[in-house]
Amino acid sequence: GPISGVNKEIAVLQCHGDCDPLVPLMFGSLTVEKLKTMINPANVTFRTYSGMMHSSCIEEMMDVKQFIDKHLPPVD
């Protein structure tokens, strides 16, 4: 459905391996472009990871940690 109000300003981090055999990188690229039409494109970050398949890597986990640290309040 349509996105409105505060949801248009939500921050999104999308990560994708460039060797993913299950979800080709092209589909990740198309998804991020669609997201940019639905919410503030300045708040959409797309990261790719060289050699990463349908999995995760240390670089990706560090990017996720930085994203969380930046956008979510600290937990007591």
PDB file of N, CA, C and O in Angstrom:
ATOM      1  N   GLY A   1       0.804  -1.174   0.000  1.00  0.00           N
ATOM      2  CA  GLY A   1       0.000   0.000   0.000  1.00  0.00           C
ATOM      3  C   GLY A   1       0.858   1.254   0.000  1.00  0.00           C
ATOM      4  O   GLY A   1       2.085   1.173   0.064  1.00  0.00           O
ATOM      5  N   PRO A   2       0.220   2.400  -0.071  1.00  0.00           N
ATOM      6  CA  PRO A   2       0.964   3.656  -0.095  1.00  0.00           C
ATOM      7  C   PRO A   2       1.672   3.925   1.226  1.00  0.00           C
ATOM      8  O   PRO A   2       1.190   3.557   2.298  1.00  0.00           O
ATOM      9  N   ILE A   3       2.795   4.556   1.126  1.00  0.00           N
ATOM     10  CA  ILE A   3       3.574   4.950   2.294  1.00  0.00           C
ATOM     11  C   ILE A   3       3.377   6.439   2.486  1.00  0.00           C
ATOM     12  O   ILE A   3       3.495   7.220   1.542  1.00  0.00           O
ATOM     13  N   SER A   4       3.072   6.830   3.728  1.00  0.00           N
ATOM     14  CA  SER A   4       2.836   8.247   3.975  1.00  0.00           C
ATOM     15  C   SER A   4       3.375   8.636   5.341  1.00  0.00           C
ATOM     16  O   SER A   4       3.786   7.789   6.134  1.00  0.00           O
ATOM     17  N   GLY A   5       3.364   9.945   5.597  1.00  0.00           N
ATOM     18  CA  GLY A   5       3.754  10.449   6.898  1.00  0.00           C
ATOM     19  C   GLY A   5       5.179  10.122   7.275  1.00  0.00           C
ATOM     20  O   GLY A   5       6.094  10.189   6.454  1.00  0.00           O
ATOM     21  N   VAL A   6       5.347   9.764   8.543  1.00  0.00           N
ATOM     22  CA  VAL A   6       6.679   9.513   9.075  1.00  0.00           C
ATOM     23  C   VAL A   6       7.364   8.337   8.372  1.00  0.00           C
ATOM     24  O   VAL A   6       8.592   8.288   8.302  1.00  0.00           O
ATOM     25  N   ASN A   7       6.586   7.403   7.857  1.00  0.00           N
ATOM     26  CA  ASN A   7       7.178   6.245   7.185  1.00  0.00           C
ATOM     27  C   ASN A   7       7.973   6.620   5.938  1.00  0.00           C
ATOM     28  O   ASN A   7       8.868   5.879   5.531  1.00  0.00           O
ATOM     29  N   LYS A   8       7.659   7.756   5.332  1.00  0.00           N
ATOM     30  CA  LYS A   8       8.418   8.190   4.157  1.00  0.00           C
ATOM     31  C   LYS A   8       9.849   8.565   4.514  1.00  0.00           C
ATOM     32  O   LYS A   8      10.708   8.637   3.635  1.00  0.00           O
ATOM     33  N   GLU A   9      10.116   8.804   5.798  1.00  0.00           N
ATOM     34  CA  GLU A   9      11.451   9.207   6.236  1.00  0.00           C
ATOM     35  C   GLU A   9      12.220   8.074   6.909  1.00  0.00           C
ATOM     36  O   GLU A   9      13.285   8.306   7.482  1.00  0.00           O
ATOM     37  N   ILE A  10      11.696   6.854   6.846  1.00  0.00           N
ATOM     38  CA  ILE A  10      12.365   5.726   7.482  1.00  0.00           C
ATOM     39  C   ILE A  10      13.712   5.458   6.795  1.00  0.00           C
ATOM     40  O   ILE A  10      13.836   5.589   5.577  1.00  0.00           O
ATOM     41  N   ALA A  11      14.695   5.090   7.582  1.00  0.00           N
ATOM     42  CA  ALA A  11      16.007   4.736   7.034  1.00  0.00           C
ATOM     43  C   ALA A  11      16.026   3.246   6.703  1.00  0.00           C
ATOM     44  O   ALA A  11      15.539   2.417   7.472  1.00  0.00           O
ATOM     45  N   VAL A  12      16.596   2.925   5.546  1.00  0.00           N
ATOM     46  CA  VAL A  12      16.658   1.544   5.088  1.00  0.00           C
ATOM     47  C   VAL A  12      18.097   1.214   4.690  1.00  0.00           C
ATOM     48  O   VAL A  12      18.743   1.969   3.963  1.00  0.00           O
ATOM     49  N   LEU A  13      18.582   0.082   5.177  1.00  0.00           N
ATOM     50  CA  LEU A  13      19.862  -0.465   4.745  1.00  0.00           C
ATOM     51  C   LEU A  13      19.574  -1.784   4.055  1.00  0.00           C
ATOM     52  O   LEU A  13      19.033  -2.706   4.666  1.00  0.00           O
ATOM     53  N   GLN A  14      19.933  -1.876   2.797  1.00  0.00           N
ATOM     54  CA  GLN A  14      19.776  -3.120   2.042  1.00  0.00           C
ATOM     55  C   GLN A  14      21.161  -3.620   1.685  1.00  0.00           C
ATOM     56  O   GLN A  14      21.968  -2.884   1.118  1.00  0.00           O
ATOM     57  N   CYS A  15      21.435  -4.872   2.017  1.00  0.00           N
ATOM     58  CA  CYS A  15      22.749  -5.469   1.764  1.00  0.00           C
ATOM     59  C   CYS A  15      22.598  -6.639   0.801  1.00  0.00           C
ATOM     60  O   CYS A  15      21.598  -7.356   0.822  1.00  0.00           O
ATOM     61  N   HIS A  16      23.621  -6.818  -0.051  1.00  0.00           N
ATOM     62  CA  HIS A  16      23.538  -7.891  -1.046  1.00  0.00           C
ATOM     63  C   HIS A  16      24.933  -8.350  -1.451  1.00  0.00           C
ATOM     64  O   HIS A  16      25.827  -7.534  -1.674  1.00  0.00           O
ATOM     65  N   GLY A  17      25.107  -9.647  -1.542  1.00  0.00           N
ATOM     66  CA  GLY A  17      26.354 -10.210  -2.055  1.00  0.00           C
ATOM     67  C   GLY A  17      26.359 -10.196  -3.571  1.00  0.00           C
ATOM     68  O   GLY A  17      25.326 -10.428  -4.199  1.00  0.00           O
ATOM     69  N   ASP A  18      27.503  -9.928  -4.159  1.00  0.00           N
ATOM     70  CA  ASP A  18      27.548  -9.870  -5.625  1.00  0.00           C
ATOM     71  C   ASP A  18      27.663 -11.249  -6.279  1.00  0.00           C
ATOM     72  O   ASP A  18      27.682 -11.360  -7.505  1.00  0.00           O
ATOM     73  N   CYS A  19      27.739 -12.297  -5.457  1.00  0.00           N
ATOM     74  CA  CYS A  19      27.803 -13.667  -5.988  1.00  0.00           C
ATOM     75  C   CYS A  19      26.630 -14.520  -5.502  1.00  0.00           C
ATOM     76  O   CYS A  19      26.727 -15.747  -5.480  1.00  0.00           O
ATOM     77  N   ASP A  20      25.539 -13.891  -5.118  1.00  0.00           N
ATOM     78  CA  ASP A  20      24.380 -14.609  -4.580  1.00  0.00           C
ATOM     79  C   ASP A  20      23.720 -15.425  -5.694  1.00  0.00           C
ATOM     80  O   ASP A  20      23.219 -14.850  -6.661  1.00  0.00           O
ATOM     81  N   PRO A  21      23.711 -16.773  -5.570  1.00  0.00           N
ATOM     82  CA  PRO A  21      23.098 -17.594  -6.610  1.00  0.00           C
ATOM     83  C   PRO A  21      21.577 -17.718  -6.466  1.00  0.00           C
ATOM     84  O   PRO A  21      20.904 -18.140  -7.406  1.00  0.00           O
ATOM     85  N   LEU A  22      21.028 -17.355  -5.297  1.00  0.00           N
ATOM     86  CA  LEU A  22      19.588 -17.487  -5.079  1.00  0.00           C
ATOM     87  C   LEU A  22      18.827 -16.218  -5.432  1.00  0.00           C
ATOM     88  O   LEU A  22      17.756 -16.281  -6.037  1.00  0.00           O
ATOM     89  N   VAL A  23      19.375 -15.065  -5.056  1.00  0.00           N
ATOM     90  CA  VAL A  23      18.762 -13.770  -5.370  1.00  0.00           C
ATOM     91  C   VAL A  23      19.815 -12.963  -6.127  1.00  0.00           C
ATOM     92  O   VAL A  23      20.694 -12.361  -5.509  1.00  0.00           O
ATOM     93  N   PRO A  24      19.735 -12.945  -7.447  1.00  0.00           N
ATOM     94  CA  PRO A  24      20.755 -12.240  -8.234  1.00  0.00           C
ATOM     95  C   PRO A  24      20.867 -10.761  -7.833  1.00  0.00           C
ATOM     96  O   PRO A  24      19.881 -10.125  -7.462  1.00  0.00           O
ATOM     97  N   LEU A  25      22.072 -10.245  -7.916  1.00  0.00           N
ATOM     98  CA  LEU A  25      22.344  -8.852  -7.572  1.00  0.00           C
ATOM     99  C   LEU A  25      21.422  -7.902  -8.332  1.00  0.00           C
ATOM    100  O   LEU A  25      21.026  -6.868  -7.794  1.00  0.00           O
ATOM    101  N   MET A  26      21.079  -8.235  -9.562  1.00  0.00           N
ATOM    102  CA  MET A  26      20.184  -7.397 -10.351  1.00  0.00           C
ATOM    103  C   MET A  26      18.848  -7.188  -9.621  1.00  0.00           C
ATOM    104  O   MET A  26      18.292  -6.090  -9.658  1.00  0.00           O
ATOM    105  N   PHE A  27      18.331  -8.228  -8.962  1.00  0.00           N
ATOM    106  CA  PHE A  27      17.063  -8.105  -8.238  1.00  0.00           C
ATOM    107  C   PHE A  27      17.218  -7.189  -7.025  1.00  0.00           C
ATOM    108  O   PHE A  27      16.308  -6.426  -6.703  1.00  0.00           O
ATOM    109  N   GLY A  28      18.364  -7.262  -6.356  1.00  0.00           N
ATOM    110  CA  GLY A  28      18.630  -6.338  -5.252  1.00  0.00           C
ATOM    111  C   GLY A  28      18.673  -4.905  -5.744  1.00  0.00           C
ATOM    112  O   GLY A  28      18.137  -4.004  -5.099  1.00  0.00           O
ATOM    113  N   SER A  29      19.309  -4.694  -6.883  1.00  0.00           N
ATOM    114  CA  SER A  29      19.396  -3.356  -7.470  1.00  0.00           C
ATOM    115  C   SER A  29      18.020  -2.824  -7.866  1.00  0.00           C
ATOM    116  O   SER A  29      17.717  -1.652  -7.645  1.00  0.00           O
ATOM    117  N   LEU A  30      17.200  -3.674  -8.443  1.00  0.00           N
ATOM    118  CA  LEU A  30      15.843  -3.262  -8.818  1.00  0.00           C
ATOM    119  C   LEU A  30      15.011  -2.933  -7.578  1.00  0.00           C
ATOM    120  O   LEU A  30      14.224  -1.986  -7.583  1.00  0.00           O
ATOM    121  N   THR A  31      15.190  -3.719  -6.520  1.00  0.00           N
ATOM    122  CA  THR A  31      14.452  -3.481  -5.277  1.00  0.00           C
ATOM    123  C   THR A  31      14.821  -2.149  -4.664  1.00  0.00           C
ATOM    124  O   THR A  31      13.947  -1.402  -4.225  1.00  0.00           O
ATOM    125  N   VAL A  32      16.113  -1.842  -4.627  1.00  0.00           N
ATOM    126  CA  VAL A  32      16.529  -0.574  -4.018  1.00  0.00           C
ATOM    127  C   VAL A  32      16.022   0.605  -4.837  1.00  0.00           C
ATOM    128  O   VAL A  32      15.654   1.632  -4.265  1.00  0.00           O
ATOM    129  N   GLU A  33      15.994   0.486  -6.145  1.00  0.00           N
ATOM    130  CA  GLU A  33      15.461   1.572  -6.971  1.00  0.00           C
ATOM    131  C   GLU A  33      13.968   1.763  -6.729  1.00  0.00           C
ATOM    132  O   GLU A  33      13.494   2.899  -6.710  1.00  0.00           O
ATOM    133  N   LYS A  34      13.222   0.685  -6.544  1.00  0.00           N
ATOM    134  CA  LYS A  34      11.788   0.782  -6.235  1.00  0.00           C
ATOM    135  C   LYS A  34      11.598   1.444  -4.868  1.00  0.00           C
ATOM    136  O   LYS A  34      10.739   2.314  -4.718  1.00  0.00           O
ATOM    137  N   LEU A  35      12.394   1.039  -3.871  1.00  0.00           N
ATOM    138  CA  LEU A  35      12.317   1.659  -2.545  1.00  0.00           C
ATOM    139  C   LEU A  35      12.518   3.168  -2.623  1.00  0.00           C
ATOM    140  O   LEU A  35      11.822   3.931  -1.952  1.00  0.00           O
ATOM    141  N   LYS A  36      13.463   3.588  -3.437  1.00  0.00           N
ATOM    142  CA  LYS A  36      13.762   5.018  -3.568  1.00  0.00           C
ATOM    143  C   LYS A  36      12.603   5.810  -4.152  1.00  0.00           C
ATOM    144  O   LYS A  36      12.544   7.028  -3.981  1.00  0.00           O
ATOM    145  N   THR A  37      11.682   5.144  -4.837  1.00  0.00           N
ATOM    146  CA  THR A  37      10.496   5.838  -5.351  1.00  0.00           C
ATOM    147  C   THR A  37       9.394   5.903  -4.306  1.00  0.00           C
ATOM    148  O   THR A  37       8.455   6.689  -4.437  1.00  0.00           O
ATOM    149  N   MET A  38       9.505   5.077  -3.268  1.00  0.00           N
ATOM    150  CA  MET A  38       8.454   4.982  -2.253  1.00  0.00           C
ATOM    151  C   MET A  38       8.753   5.803  -1.006  1.00  0.00           C
ATOM    152  O   MET A  38       7.836   6.304  -0.355  1.00  0.00           O
ATOM    153  N   ILE A  39      10.034   5.941  -0.670  1.00  0.00           N
ATOM    154  CA  ILE A  39      10.437   6.699   0.508  1.00  0.00           C
ATOM    155  C   ILE A  39      11.513   7.694   0.095  1.00  0.00           C
ATOM    156  O   ILE A  39      11.942   7.717  -1.058  1.00  0.00           O
ATOM    157  N   ASN A  40      11.940   8.506   1.036  1.00  0.00           N
ATOM    158  CA  ASN A  40      12.978   9.501   0.749  1.00  0.00           C
ATOM    159  C   ASN A  40      14.236   8.771   0.268  1.00  0.00           C
ATOM    160  O   ASN A  40      14.849   8.037   1.043  1.00  0.00           O
ATOM    161  N   PRO A  41      14.629   8.958  -0.990  1.00  0.00           N
ATOM    162  CA  PRO A  41      15.782   8.229  -1.525  1.00  0.00           C
ATOM    163  C   PRO A  41      17.083   8.512  -0.778  1.00  0.00           C
ATOM    164  O   PRO A  41      17.999   7.689  -0.796  1.00  0.00           O
ATOM    165  N   ALA A  42      17.172   9.662  -0.126  1.00  0.00           N
ATOM    166  CA  ALA A  42      18.374   9.985   0.638  1.00  0.00           C
ATOM    167  C   ALA A  42      18.529   9.075   1.856  1.00  0.00           C
ATOM    168  O   ALA A  42      19.617   8.983   2.425  1.00  0.00           O
ATOM    169  N   ASN A  43      17.449   8.405   2.256  1.00  0.00           N
ATOM    170  CA  ASN A  43      17.481   7.534   3.428  1.00  0.00           C
ATOM    171  C   ASN A  43      17.676   6.066   3.086  1.00  0.00           C
ATOM    172  O   ASN A  43      17.626   5.208   3.967  1.00  0.00           O
ATOM    173  N   VAL A  44      17.897   5.774   1.813  1.00  0.00           N
ATOM    174  CA  VAL A  44      18.070   4.395   1.370  1.00  0.00           C
ATOM    175  C   VAL A  44      19.546   4.147   1.066  1.00  0.00           C
ATOM    176  O   VAL A  44      20.156   4.846   0.257  1.00  0.00           O
ATOM    177  N   THR A  45      20.100   3.145   1.729  1.00  0.00           N
ATOM    178  CA  THR A  45      21.503   2.773   1.511  1.00  0.00           C
ATOM    179  C   THR A  45      21.545   1.351   0.982  1.00  0.00           C
ATOM    180  O   THR A  45      20.925   0.447   1.542  1.00  0.00           O
ATOM    181  N   PHE A  46      22.283   1.163  -0.104  1.00  0.00           N
ATOM    182  CA  PHE A  46      22.448  -0.164  -0.712  1.00  0.00           C
ATOM    183  C   PHE A  46      23.929  -0.504  -0.690  1.00  0.00           C
ATOM    184  O   PHE A  46      24.749   0.214  -1.261  1.00  0.00           O
ATOM    185  N   ARG A  47      24.263  -1.597  -0.031  1.00  0.00           N
ATOM    186  CA  ARG A  47      25.657  -2.037   0.055  1.00  0.00           C
ATOM    187  C   ARG A  47      25.798  -3.399  -0.614  1.00  0.00           C
ATOM    188  O   ARG A  47      24.971  -4.290  -0.428  1.00  0.00           O
ATOM    189  N   THR A  48      26.856  -3.537  -1.390  1.00  0.00           N
ATOM    190  CA  THR A  48      27.167  -4.844  -1.977  1.00  0.00           C
ATOM    191  C   THR A  48      28.497  -5.319  -1.413  1.00  0.00           C
ATOM    192  O   THR A  48      29.347  -4.526  -1.009  1.00  0.00           O
ATOM    193  N   TYR A  49      28.650  -6.637  -1.399  1.00  0.00           N
ATOM    194  CA  TYR A  49      29.838  -7.249  -0.809  1.00  0.00           C
ATOM    195  C   TYR A  49      30.451  -8.214  -1.818  1.00  0.00           C
ATOM    196  O   TYR A  49      29.817  -9.168  -2.268  1.00  0.00           O
ATOM    197  N   SER A  50      31.687  -7.935  -2.149  1.00  0.00           N
ATOM    198  CA  SER A  50      32.415  -8.702  -3.159  1.00  0.00           C
ATOM    199  C   SER A  50      32.620 -10.143  -2.702  1.00  0.00           C
ATOM    200  O   SER A  50      33.120 -10.403  -1.607  1.00  0.00           O
ATOM    201  N   GLY A  51      32.226 -11.062  -3.560  1.00  0.00           N
ATOM    202  CA  GLY A  51      32.431 -12.481  -3.296  1.00  0.00           C
ATOM    203  C   GLY A  51      31.415 -13.114  -2.369  1.00  0.00           C
ATOM    204  O   GLY A  51      31.454 -14.326  -2.158  1.00  0.00           O
ATOM    205  N   MET A  52      30.507 -12.330  -1.806  1.00  0.00           N
ATOM    206  CA  MET A  52      29.532 -12.887  -0.863  1.00  0.00           C
ATOM    207  C   MET A  52      28.392 -13.556  -1.628  1.00  0.00           C
ATOM    208  O   MET A  52      27.826 -12.996  -2.567  1.00  0.00           O
ATOM    209  N   MET A  53      28.080 -14.767  -1.192  1.00  0.00           N
ATOM    210  CA  MET A  53      26.971 -15.505  -1.790  1.00  0.00           C
ATOM    211  C   MET A  53      25.696 -15.188  -1.012  1.00  0.00           C
ATOM    212  O   MET A  53      25.539 -14.070  -0.522  1.00  0.00           O
ATOM    213  N   HIS A  54      24.787 -16.151  -0.891  1.00  0.00           N
ATOM    214  CA  HIS A  54      23.534 -15.970  -0.144  1.00  0.00           C
ATOM    215  C   HIS A  54      23.835 -16.245   1.328  1.00  0.00           C
ATOM    216  O   HIS A  54      23.430 -17.263   1.890  1.00  0.00           O
ATOM    217  N   SER A  55      24.554 -15.313   1.925  1.00  0.00           N
ATOM    218  CA  SER A  55      25.042 -15.487   3.294  1.00  0.00           C
ATOM    219  C   SER A  55      25.331 -14.108   3.873  1.00  0.00           C
ATOM    220  O   SER A  55      24.761 -13.110   3.431  1.00  0.00           O
ATOM    221  N   SER A  56      26.211 -14.057   4.853  1.00  0.00           N
ATOM    222  CA  SER A  56      26.647 -12.777   5.413  1.00  0.00           C
ATOM    223  C   SER A  56      28.154 -12.814   5.588  1.00  0.00           C
ATOM    224  O   SER A  56      28.788 -13.862   5.463  1.00  0.00           O
ATOM    225  N   CYS A  57      28.714 -11.648   5.880  1.00  0.00           N
ATOM    226  CA  CYS A  57      30.152 -11.553   6.091  1.00  0.00           C
ATOM    227  C   CYS A  57      30.420 -10.508   7.173  1.00  0.00           C
ATOM    228  O   CYS A  57      29.524  -9.752   7.549  1.00  0.00           O
ATOM    229  N   ILE A  58      31.626 -10.469   7.658  1.00  0.00           N
ATOM    230  CA  ILE A  58      31.994  -9.528   8.716  1.00  0.00           C
ATOM    231  C   ILE A  58      31.723  -8.086   8.287  1.00  0.00           C
ATOM    232  O   ILE A  58      31.181  -7.299   9.063  1.00  0.00           O
ATOM    233  N   GLU A  59      32.098  -7.739   7.059  1.00  0.00           N
ATOM    234  CA  GLU A  59      31.860  -6.366   6.560  1.00  0.00           C
ATOM    235  C   GLU A  59      30.385  -5.988   6.652  1.00  0.00           C
ATOM    236  O   GLU A  59      30.036  -4.892   7.089  1.00  0.00           O
ATOM    237  N   GLU A  60      29.531  -6.914   6.233  1.00  0.00           N
ATOM    238  CA  GLU A  60      28.099  -6.659   6.266  1.00  0.00           C
ATOM    239  C   GLU A  60      27.619  -6.465   7.710  1.00  0.00           C
ATOM    240  O   GLU A  60      26.851  -5.547   7.997  1.00  0.00           O
ATOM    241  N   MET A  61      28.074  -7.328   8.603  1.00  0.00           N
ATOM    242  CA  MET A  61      27.657  -7.217   9.999  1.00  0.00           C
ATOM    243  C   MET A  61      28.136  -5.905  10.625  1.00  0.00           C
ATOM    244  O   MET A  61      27.443  -5.333  11.467  1.00  0.00           O
ATOM    245  N   MET A  62      29.299  -5.434  10.226  1.00  0.00           N
ATOM    246  CA  MET A  62      29.787  -4.139  10.720  1.00  0.00           C
ATOM    247  C   MET A  62      28.931  -3.002  10.174  1.00  0.00           C
ATOM    248  O   MET A  62      28.643  -2.046  10.894  1.00  0.00           O
ATOM    249  N   ASP A  63      28.518  -3.096   8.904  1.00  0.00           N
ATOM    250  CA  ASP A  63      27.634  -2.083   8.325  1.00  0.00           C
ATOM    251  C   ASP A  63      26.275  -2.080   9.034  1.00  0.00           C
ATOM    252  O   ASP A  63      25.705  -1.017   9.282  1.00  0.00           O
ATOM    253  N   VAL A  64      25.764  -3.256   9.353  1.00  0.00           N
ATOM    254  CA  VAL A  64      24.491  -3.357  10.078  1.00  0.00           C
ATOM    255  C   VAL A  64      24.636  -2.735  11.464  1.00  0.00           C
ATOM    256  O   VAL A  64      23.760  -1.993  11.908  1.00  0.00           O
ATOM    257  N   LYS A  65      25.733  -3.032  12.141  1.00  0.00           N
ATOM    258  CA  LYS A  65      25.970  -2.462  13.475  1.00  0.00           C
ATOM    259  C   LYS A  65      26.019  -0.935  13.404  1.00  0.00           C
ATOM    260  O   LYS A  65      25.397  -0.260  14.224  1.00  0.00           O
ATOM    261  N   GLN A  66      26.745  -0.390  12.442  1.00  0.00           N
ATOM    262  CA  GLN A  66      26.823   1.067  12.296  1.00  0.00           C
ATOM    263  C   GLN A  66      25.454   1.667  12.008  1.00  0.00           C
ATOM    264  O   GLN A  66      25.114   2.727  12.534  1.00  0.00           O
ATOM    265  N   PHE A  67      24.672   0.993  11.176  1.00  0.00           N
ATOM    266  CA  PHE A  67      23.325   1.460  10.844  1.00  0.00           C
ATOM    267  C   PHE A  67      22.450   1.494  12.096  1.00  0.00           C
ATOM    268  O   PHE A  67      21.756   2.479  12.347  1.00  0.00           O
ATOM    269  N   ILE A  68      22.488   0.423  12.874  1.00  0.00           N
ATOM    270  CA  ILE A  68      21.698   0.352  14.108  1.00  0.00           C
ATOM    271  C   ILE A  68      22.148   1.424  15.088  1.00  0.00           C
ATOM    272  O   ILE A  68      21.321   2.120  15.678  1.00  0.00           O
ATOM    273  N   ASP A  69      23.456   1.557  15.261  1.00  0.00           N
ATOM    274  CA  ASP A  69      23.983   2.576  16.177  1.00  0.00           C
ATOM    275  C   ASP A  69      23.542   3.975  15.770  1.00  0.00           C
ATOM    276  O   ASP A  69      23.273   4.815  16.628  1.00  0.00           O
ATOM    277  N   LYS A  70      23.467   4.227  14.476  1.00  0.00           N
ATOM    278  CA  LYS A  70      23.102   5.553  13.979  1.00  0.00           C
ATOM    279  C   LYS A  70      21.603   5.830  14.080  1.00  0.00           C
ATOM    280  O   LYS A  70      21.205   6.961  14.362  1.00  0.00           O
ATOM    281  N   HIS A  71      20.770   4.819  13.856  1.00  0.00           N
ATOM    282  CA  HIS A  71      19.342   5.070  13.685  1.00  0.00           C
ATOM    283  C   HIS A  71      18.444   4.628  14.854  1.00  0.00           C
ATOM    284  O   HIS A  71      17.284   5.033  14.927  1.00  0.00           O
ATOM    285  N   LEU A  72      18.965   3.818  15.748  1.00  0.00           N
ATOM    286  CA  LEU A  72      18.141   3.365  16.866  1.00  0.00           C
ATOM    287  C   LEU A  72      18.683   3.925  18.178  1.00  0.00           C
ATOM    288  O   LEU A  72      19.894   4.075  18.338  1.00  0.00           O
ATOM    289  N   PRO A  73      17.799   4.231  19.103  1.00  0.00           N
ATOM    290  CA  PRO A  73      18.271   4.734  20.390  1.00  0.00           C
ATOM    291  C   PRO A  73      18.979   3.629  21.161  1.00  0.00           C
ATOM    292  O   PRO A  73      18.692   2.449  20.961  1.00  0.00           O
ATOM    293  N   PRO A  74      19.903   4.008  22.041  1.00  0.00           N
ATOM    294  CA  PRO A  74      20.590   2.994  22.844  1.00  0.00           C
ATOM    295  C   PRO A  74      19.631   2.284  23.788  1.00  0.00           C
ATOM    296  O   PRO A  74      18.639   2.855  24.239  1.00  0.00           O
ATOM    297  N   VAL A  75      19.947   1.032  24.075  1.00  0.00           N
ATOM    298  CA  VAL A  75      19.151   0.233  24.998  1.00  0.00           C
ATOM    299  C   VAL A  75      19.843   0.254  26.349  1.00  0.00           C
ATOM    300  O   VAL A  75      21.051   0.034  26.449  1.00  0.00           O
ATOM    301  N   ASP A  76      19.061   0.520  27.387  1.00  0.00           N
ATOM    302  CA  ASP A  76      19.632   0.541  28.747  1.00  0.00           C
ATOM    303  C   ASP A  76      19.907  -0.855  29.255  1.00  0.00           C
ATOM    304  O   ASP A  76      20.386  -1.021  30.376  1.00  0.00           O
TER     305      ASP A  76
END
